[in-house]
Amino acid sequence: MLKYWPPLNALRGFEAAARLGSFHQAAAELHVTQSAISQQIRSLESQLEQPLFIRQGRSVTLTDAGQDFYTSVQDTLKQLAIGVRRLDQYRKSNQLIVNTTPAFARHWLLPRLGQFQQRHPDIDIWLFTTYDVPNMEMETIDITIRDDLAIQNECTFEVLYQDSLYPACHPSLLGAKSPLTLHGEREMDWSNWIIGGGASVGQSQKGVNFSDPSLLLDAVSQGLGIGLVSQLLAAHALNSGQLISLTEQRVTGAKWAWLIHKDAEHNPLTQYFCQWITTELATCSA
């Protein structure tokens, strides 16, 4: 027995780096910095008193000891994932765990969730929001709906909705001279509007920057300035008169998709929820 067990994060970092042959790719997959992965590996090597990797520029290869340890770590993490999934049998039989982004939950799902609960009052939704994509193989999640998904093991992947973007503001700012420009990240960055061929609506490179698309949409809806918004997420605010589009033009946005874990795929709770989601999204596309 080891005097001190290696931290789980260090083992996950080691497993990812060994599998991908790169600290940089491991960091991207686990949504941490490369320096964090390097520190985890150094700490692990120090604790085990063994070099685990041969560093060769940006690429890394396993030492013989590292290869041996990699096999053990992979088996351990898989067994842990299976153990976590087995805990599903102790959950309430009517519970459905749904993961999504805070922005989707706040601006799209919550305004509609009451409709689903009225139709299916016996289903208990556990709404689990995260900024980062969950590892569906390792975490107990039935379905995740996000705009940053890719195929994962043990899951069904499907693109549900092709989003579009447009500049908007609160009605009180319509016609205002030099309104404040609000900047977002990823799709909500004004560069996507320009690259997509969007015409100028008076936006400036200066202004207020937001890392959270939910806060950006709140700021636009509350009259702080003009911003680039998601057609899907902004639908409720647009219909309720909290914001107005500055142009009829639209550019391509993110693709919203879901991952459904294979253990939940044939569960009636999942099927009811998925049917409702697809119906609601089809209405948004109409």
C-alpha positions in Angstrom: 0.0 0.0 0.0 1.2 3.5 -0.8 1.7 5.8 2.1 -0.2 8.5 0.1 -2.5 7.7 -2.7 -2.1 9.8 -5.9 -4.8 12.4 -6.3 -7.5 11.4 -8.8 -6.8 14.6 -10.9 -3.2 13.6 -11.3 -4.2 10.1 -12.4 -6.7 11.5 -15.0 -4.0 13.9 -16.2 -1.5 11.1 -16.5 -4.0 8.8 -18.3 -4.9 11.5 -20.9 -1.3 12.5 -21.5 -0.2 8.9 -21.9 -3.1 8.1 -24.3 -2.7 11.2 -26.4 1.1 11.4 -26.3 0.9 15.1 -25.4 0.6 17.3 -22.3 -1.0 20.0 -24.5 -3.7 17.7 -25.8 -4.4 16.3 -22.4 -4.8 19.8 -21.0 -7.3 20.6 -23.8 -9.3 17.5 -23.2 -9.5 18.0 -19.4 -10.1 21.8 -19.8 -7.0 22.7 -17.7 -3.8 24.5 -18.5 -0.8 22.6 -19.8 1.2 23.8 -16.8 -1.3 22.1 -14.6 -0.9 18.8 -16.4 2.9 19.2 -16.2 2.7 19.9 -12.5 0.5 16.8 -11.9 2.9 14.6 -13.8 5.9 15.9 -11.9 4.2 15.4 -8.6 3.2 11.9 -9.6 6.7 11.0 -10.7 8.1 12.4 -7.5 5.7 10.4 -5.4 6.2 7.2 -7.3 10.0 7.8 -7.5 9.9 6.8 -11.2 10.1 8.8 -14.4 6.9 8.1 -16.3 7.5 10.1 -19.5 10.4 10.8 -21.9 10.0 14.5 -22.9 10.7 15.2 -26.5 9.8 18.7 -27.3 6.0 19.0 -27.5 5.5 15.2 -27.6 6.0 12.7 -24.8 6.4 8.9 -24.8 6.0 6.6 -21.9 9.0 4.9 -20.1 8.7 1.2 -19.4 7.5 2.1 -15.9 5.1 4.6 -17.3 3.6 2.0 -19.7 3.1 -0.5 -16.9 1.5 2.2 -14.7 -0.7 3.4 -17.6 -2.3 0.0 -17.9 -3.1 0.0 -14.2 -4.4 3.5 -14.2 -6.7 2.9 -17.2 -8.2 -0.2 -15.6 -8.7 1.6 -12.3 -10.4 4.6 -13.9 -12.7 2.3 -15.9 -13.6 0.3 -12.8 -14.3 3.6 -11.0 -16.5 4.8 -13.8 -18.4 1.4 -13.7 -18.8 1.7 -10.0 -20.2 5.3 -10.3 -22.7 4.1 -13.0 -23.8 1.2 -10.7 -25.0 3.8 -8.2 -27.8 4.5 -10.6 -29.8 1.7 -9.1 -30.0 3.7 -5.8 -31.4 6.7 -7.5 -35.1 7.6 -7.4 -36.8 5.6 -10.1 -38.3 8.8 -11.6 -35.1 10.9 -11.6 -33.6 12.2 -14.9 -30.2 13.9 -14.7 -29.8 16.6 -17.4 -26.6 18.5 -18.0 -26.4 21.7 -20.0 -24.7 25.1 -20.0 -25.8 27.9 -17.6 -26.8 30.0 -20.7 -29.1 27.3 -22.2 -30.6 26.5 -18.8 -31.4 30.1 -18.0 -32.5 31.5 -21.3 -34.0 28.6 -23.2 -34.8 25.7 -20.9 -36.2 27.4 -17.8 -38.8 29.4 -19.6 -40.2 26.2 -21.1 -39.5 23.6 -18.3 -42.9 24.3 -16.7 -44.6 22.9 -19.8 -42.7 19.7 -19.5 -43.5 19.3 -15.8 -47.2 19.8 -16.5 -47.1 17.0 -19.0 -44.9 14.7 -16.9 -45.4 15.7 -13.2 -44.0 12.3 -12.1 -40.5 12.9 -13.6 -38.0 14.7 -11.3 -35.5 16.6 -13.4 -32.1 17.2 -11.9 -30.7 20.1 -13.8 -26.9 20.0 -13.6 -25.3 23.0 -15.2 -21.5 23.2 -16.0 -19.3 25.5 -18.1 -17.2 22.5 -19.2 -18.3 19.5 -21.2 -18.9 16.6 -18.8 -17.2 13.2 -19.3 -20.3 11.1 -19.9 -18.3 7.8 -19.4 -17.1 8.9 -16.0 -20.0 11.0 -14.6 -23.6 9.9 -13.8 -25.5 12.0 -16.4 -28.3 10.7 -18.5 -28.3 13.4 -21.2 -26.4 16.5 -22.0 -27.5 19.3 -24.4 -24.9 21.8 -25.3 -23.3 23.8 -28.1 -19.8 22.5 -27.6 -20.2 18.7 -27.8 -18.4 16.0 -29.7 -18.8 12.3 -29.9 -18.0 10.4 -26.6 -17.8 6.7 -25.7 -20.9 5.0 -24.4 -23.1 7.7 -25.8 -25.4 8.5 -28.7 -24.5 11.8 -30.3 -26.9 13.9 -32.5 -26.9 17.5 -33.7 -30.3 19.0 -32.9 -30.2 22.6 -34.0 -28.1 24.9 -36.2 -28.0 28.2 -34.4 -27.7 31.7 -36.0 -26.4 35.0 -34.7 -27.7 38.6 -35.0 -26.9 41.9 -33.3 -29.5 43.1 -30.9 -30.3 45.7 -28.2 -33.0 46.7 -25.7 -35.8 48.7 -27.5 -34.8 51.8 -25.5 -31.5 51.9 -27.3 -32.9 51.7 -30.8 -31.7 54.8 -32.6 -29.3 55.8 -29.8 -26.0 57.5 -30.9 -22.9 55.4 -30.3 -24.3 52.8 -27.9 -21.9 50.8 -25.8 -20.7 47.7 -27.6 -20.8 44.4 -25.6 -18.4 41.7 -26.6 -18.7 37.9 -26.0 -16.4 34.9 -26.6 -16.5 32.1 -29.1 -19.6 32.6 -31.4 -20.6 35.8 -29.6 -17.4 37.6 -30.6 -18.1 40.3 -33.2 -15.4 38.8 -35.4 -17.9 36.0 -36.3 -20.4 38.6 -37.5 -17.8 40.2 -39.7 -16.4 36.9 -41.0 -19.9 35.8 -41.8 -20.5 38.9 -43.9 -22.6 40.8 -41.4 -23.1 44.5 -42.1 -21.9 47.1 -39.6 -24.5 48.1 -37.0 -22.3 50.7 -35.3 -20.3 48.2 -33.2 -17.0 49.2 -31.8 -13.8 47.3 -30.8 -14.1 49.0 -27.5 -16.7 48.2 -24.9 -17.5 45.6 -22.2 -16.3 42.0 -22.5 -18.2 39.0 -21.2 -16.9 35.4 -20.8 -20.4 34.1 -20.0 -22.9 34.2 -22.9 -25.7 34.2 -20.3 -24.5 37.4 -18.8 -24.0 38.9 -22.2 -27.6 38.2 -23.1 -28.8 39.6 -19.8 -26.8 42.8 -20.4 -28.2 43.2 -23.9 -31.8 42.6 -22.6 -31.4 45.1 -19.8 -30.2 47.9 -22.1 -26.5 48.1 -21.3 -25.5 48.1 -25.0 -25.6 46.3 -28.3 -24.4 42.7 -28.5 -24.2 39.7 -30.8 -26.8 37.1 -29.6 -27.8 33.5 -30.3 -31.1 33.2 -32.1 -32.0 30.2 -30.0 -31.1 31.6 -26.6 -32.5 35.1 -27.3 -35.9 33.8 -28.5 -37.6 34.3 -25.1 -36.2 37.8 -24.6 -37.1 38.7 -28.2 -40.7 37.5 -27.9 -41.2 39.2 -24.5 -40.0 42.6 -25.9 -36.8 42.7 -23.9 -34.6 43.1 -27.0 -35.0 43.9 -30.7 -32.9 42.8 -33.6 -30.8 45.5 -35.3 -31.0 43.9 -38.7 -32.8 41.1 -40.6 -29.4 39.6 -41.5 -28.2 36.5 -39.8 -24.9 34.6 -39.7 -24.1 31.0 -38.8 -23.8 30.2 -35.1 -23.0 27.1 -33.1 -24.5 23.6 -33.5 -26.6 22.4 -30.5 -26.4 18.7 -29.9 -27.0 16.1 -27.3 -25.2 13.1 -25.9 -27.4 10.4 -24.4 -25.7 7.7 -22.3 -26.4 4.2 -23.5 -27.7 3.2 -20.0 -30.4 5.9 -20.2 -31.2 5.7 -23.9 -34.1 3.3 -23.6 -35.4 4.7 -20.3 -39.0 6.1 -20.8 -38.0 9.2 -18.8 -35.2 10.0 -21.3 -37.5 9.3 -24.2 -40.2 11.6 -22.9 -37.7 14.4 -22.3 -36.0 13.9 -25.7 -39.3 13.9 -27.6 -40.3 17.2 -25.8 -36.9 18.8 -26.5 -37.0 18.0 -30.2 -40.6 19.3 -30.5 -39.7 22.5 -28.8 -36.5 23.0 -31.0 -38.5 22.3 -34.1 -40.8 25.1 -33.1 -37.8 27.4 -32.7 -36.7 26.5 -36.2 -40.1 27.3 -37.8 
